[in-house]
Amino acid sequence: MDKLSSFLSKYTPALRWWLMFTAMCVGGYFVTTAGIVSRFLEVDITRISLLIFGVFTLFTFITGYDTYKINSTGYSKGICTRAKLGWFFSDALMTLGMFGTVVGFILMLEGDITAAKLALASMSKGMGVALYTTAAGVAMGLLLKIQLFNLGICIEACEEQLKKSETCSCKE
């Protein structure tokens, strides 16, 4: 039991990231099996949602790796730089979602006004792009911010420990 509690106290931030990652995977499974992901890809003709999902996935793995690395080896300046880049991209995901909203509204307004049926079909396609890309950007940006917040706590703890000594263990 002593080894387990020692392991848990040493790797708390990494385990928190792993718990978030596992919850996201389970949620992703249910979203995929419910057909929501395929609906995103079907409705979003701009493929902005796909870009959002790709950037989110990339930075999820980078954040997880950095959280583990800082936990096991100590503070690294490269981790702090990547964390700042991650914060930038978490905001960029939300901005991409808003950009998708603008593109969707533009597509909606391009409809043929003289033919009501065609206009309504065109408007619904544009609104679908707008709403789906906004949802993807906001959700993925928020999930990435939660992971980066966890990493930030670890970085701050290491900086405090480095002021006092030469090593960092990122324990809470």
KATA-V647288 format. One record per backbone hydrogen bond with DSSP energy under -0.5 kcal/mol. NH is the residue of the N-H (numbers start at 1). CO is the residue of the C=O. E is the energy in kcal/mol with one decimal. If there is no record, write none. Layout:
NH:CO:E
NH:CO:E
//
This chain:
5:1:-2.4
6:2:-2.0
7:3:-2.5
8:4:-2.9
9:5:-2.2
10:6:-1.9
11:7:-2.3
12:9:-0.5
15:11:-2.8
16:12:-2.4
17:13:-2.3
18:14:-2.4
19:15:-2.4
20:16:-2.3
21:17:-3.0
22:18:-2.7
23:19:-2.3
24:20:-2.4
25:21:-2.4
26:22:-2.5
27:23:-2.7
28:24:-2.9
29:25:-2.3
30:26:-2.2
31:27:-2.5
32:28:-2.4
33:29:-2.9
34:30:-1.7
35:32:-1.4
36:31:-1.8
37:31:-0.8
39:35:-1.7
40:36:-2.4
41:37:-2.4
42:38:-2.0
43:39:-2.8
44:40:-2.7
45:43:-1.5
47:44:-0.8
51:47:-1.6
52:48:-2.4
53:49:-2.7
54:50:-2.4
55:51:-2.5
56:52:-2.3
57:53:-2.4
58:54:-2.3
59:55:-2.4
60:56:-1.9
61:57:-1.9
62:58:-2.0
63:59:-2.4
64:60:-2.2
65:61:-2.5
66:62:-2.6
67:63:-2.5
68:64:-2.2
69:65:-2.9
70:66:-2.8
71:67:-1.5
72:68:-2.4
73:69:-2.9
74:69:-0.7
74:70:-0.7
79:76:-0.6
80:76:-1.3
81:77:-2.0
82:78:-2.4
83:79:-2.4
84:80:-2.0
85:81:-2.1
86:82:-2.5
87:83:-2.3
88:84:-2.0
89:85:-2.4
90:86:-2.3
91:87:-1.8
92:88:-2.2
93:89:-2.3
94:90:-1.2
95:91:-2.2
96:92:-2.9
97:93:-1.9
98:94:-2.1
99:95:-2.6
100:96:-2.4
101:97:-1.4
102:98:-2.1
103:99:-2.7
104:100:-2.6
105:101:-2.4
106:102:-2.3
107:103:-2.5
108:104:-2.1
109:105:-2.2
110:106:-0.9
111:108:-1.0
113:111:-0.7
116:114:-0.8
119:115:-2.5
120:116:-2.6
121:117:-2.2
122:118:-2.6
123:119:-2.8
124:120:-2.3
125:121:-1.7
126:122:-2.1
127:123:-2.7
128:124:-2.0
129:125:-1.9
130:126:-2.4
131:127:-2.8
132:128:-2.5
133:129:-2.3
134:130:-1.6
135:131:-2.4
136:132:-2.5
137:133:-2.6
138:134:-2.6
139:135:-2.3
140:136:-2.5
141:137:-2.1
142:138:-2.2
143:139:-2.3
144:140:-2.2
145:141:-2.1
146:142:-2.0
147:143:-1.6
148:144:-2.4
149:145:-2.3
150:146:-1.7
151:147:-2.0
152:148:-2.7
153:149:-2.0
154:150:-1.5
155:151:-2.4
156:152:-2.6
157:153:-2.1
158:154:-2.1
159:155:-2.5
160:156:-2.1
161:157:-2.1
162:158:-2.7
163:159:-1.4
164:160:-0.9
165:161:-2.5
172:9:-0.6
//
